[in-house]
Amino acid sequence: MNTTPTLTLNNGVVMPALGFGVFQSPPDQTAAAVETALQTGYRHIDTAAVYGNEREVGQGTRRSGLDRTDVFIETKVWVSDYGYDQTQHAFDKAAGKLAAIDALDTGVRHGPDPDERDPHSLGLVIDEA
């Protein structure tokens, strides 16, 4: 039984409050780190394209043996990918790298948008996924 506290986002998505982040995790160590984190009780994995290890996050998630519905995968969109079309492309690339993970559970902006090109694009892309 998993007793990880959860948070409910404004759009109704429920996510585990505690996540395992892979920032600065070398790709050759990331799959094993994610697998171990999931086996020890983490259910939220936090990654980003800029970390260069999304593919290994997917590998570790699959190797954990957990049902995909029991793992919450979050990625981040880099500032150069803000805007509806760019965000859609970034999510498609992330899904491809995460391979065999049917969908991302959420995505967030990796930093503020200094130009506010399209402040709603991220939410629209996520809602369409």
C-alpha positions in Angstrom: 0.0 0.0 0.0 1.4 3.4 -1.0 0.8 6.2 1.4 2.5 9.0 -0.4 0.6 12.3 0.1 -0.9 13.8 -3.0 -1.7 17.2 -4.3 -4.7 18.1 -6.6 -3.8 20.5 -9.3 -6.1 23.2 -10.6 -7.1 21.0 -13.5 -8.1 18.1 -11.2 -5.0 16.0 -11.9 -3.8 14.3 -8.7 0.0 13.9 -8.3 2.2 12.5 -5.5 3.5 15.4 -3.4 7.0 13.9 -3.2 8.9 13.3 -6.4 12.3 11.8 -7.4 14.2 14.3 -9.5 16.9 13.3 -12.0 18.6 16.7 -12.5 22.3 16.1 -12.9 21.8 12.3 -12.9 24.2 11.0 -15.5 22.4 9.1 -18.2 24.3 5.9 -17.5 23.1 5.9 -13.9 19.6 7.3 -14.4 17.7 4.1 -15.3 19.0 2.3 -12.3 18.3 5.3 -10.0 14.7 5.6 -11.3 14.1 1.8 -11.0 15.4 1.9 -7.4 13.4 5.0 -6.5 10.2 3.4 -7.7 10.9 0.1 -5.9 11.5 2.0 -2.7 8.2 3.9 -2.8 8.5 7.0 -5.0 5.7 7.3 -7.4 6.5 10.7 -9.0 9.5 11.1 -11.4 10.5 14.6 -12.3 12.6 15.0 -15.5 13.2 17.5 -18.3 14.6 17.5 -21.8 17.4 19.7 -20.8 18.7 17.1 -18.3 19.5 14.8 -21.2 18.2 11.6 -19.5 14.5 11.3 -20.4 15.2 8.1 -22.3 16.7 6.5 -19.2 13.8 7.7 -17.1 11.6 5.6 -19.4 13.9 2.6 -19.1 14.0 2.8 -15.4 10.2 3.2 -15.1 9.6 0.1 -17.3 12.3 -2.0 -15.4 10.6 -1.2 -12.1 7.8 -3.6 -12.9 5.2 -1.1 -11.7 2.0 -0.5 -13.7 2.3 2.7 -15.6 -0.8 4.1 -14.0 1.0 3.9 -10.6 3.8 6.2 -11.7 3.4 9.9 -12.2 5.8 11.3 -14.9 6.5 15.0 -15.1 8.7 16.8 -17.6 9.6 20.4 -18.2 9.5 22.6 -21.3 12.5 24.8 -21.9 12.0 28.5 -22.6 13.0 28.1 -26.2 10.0 25.7 -26.6 7.3 28.1 -25.3 4.4 28.8 -27.6 1.8 26.4 -28.7 3.5 24.7 -31.7 6.9 24.6 -30.0 5.4 23.1 -26.8 3.5 20.5 -28.7 6.8 19.5 -30.5 8.7 19.4 -27.2 6.1 17.1 -25.7 6.1 14.8 -28.7 9.9 14.6 -28.5 9.7 13.9 -24.7 7.2 11.1 -25.3 9.4 9.6 -27.9 12.4 9.6 -25.6 10.5 8.2 -22.7 9.4 5.4 -25.1 6.7 3.0 -24.2 5.3 5.5 -21.7 1.9 6.2 -23.2 1.5 9.7 -21.9 3.1 12.3 -19.7 1.1 13.1 -16.6 2.1 16.8 -16.5 4.4 19.3 -17.9 5.6 22.6 -16.4 7.6 25.6 -17.7 11.2 25.3 -16.8 11.4 29.0 -16.1 9.5 32.2 -16.6 8.8 33.3 -20.2 10.4 36.8 -20.5 8.3 37.5 -23.6 5.0 35.9 -22.5 4.6 34.7 -26.1 1.6 32.6 -25.3 0.9 32.2 -21.6 -1.7 29.5 -22.1 0.0 27.3 -24.6 1.4 24.9 -22.1 -2.0 24.3 -20.5 -3.6 23.8 -23.9 -1.1 21.2 -25.0 -1.4 19.3 -21.7 -5.2 19.3 -21.9 -5.0 17.9 -25.4 -2.7 15.1 -24.5 
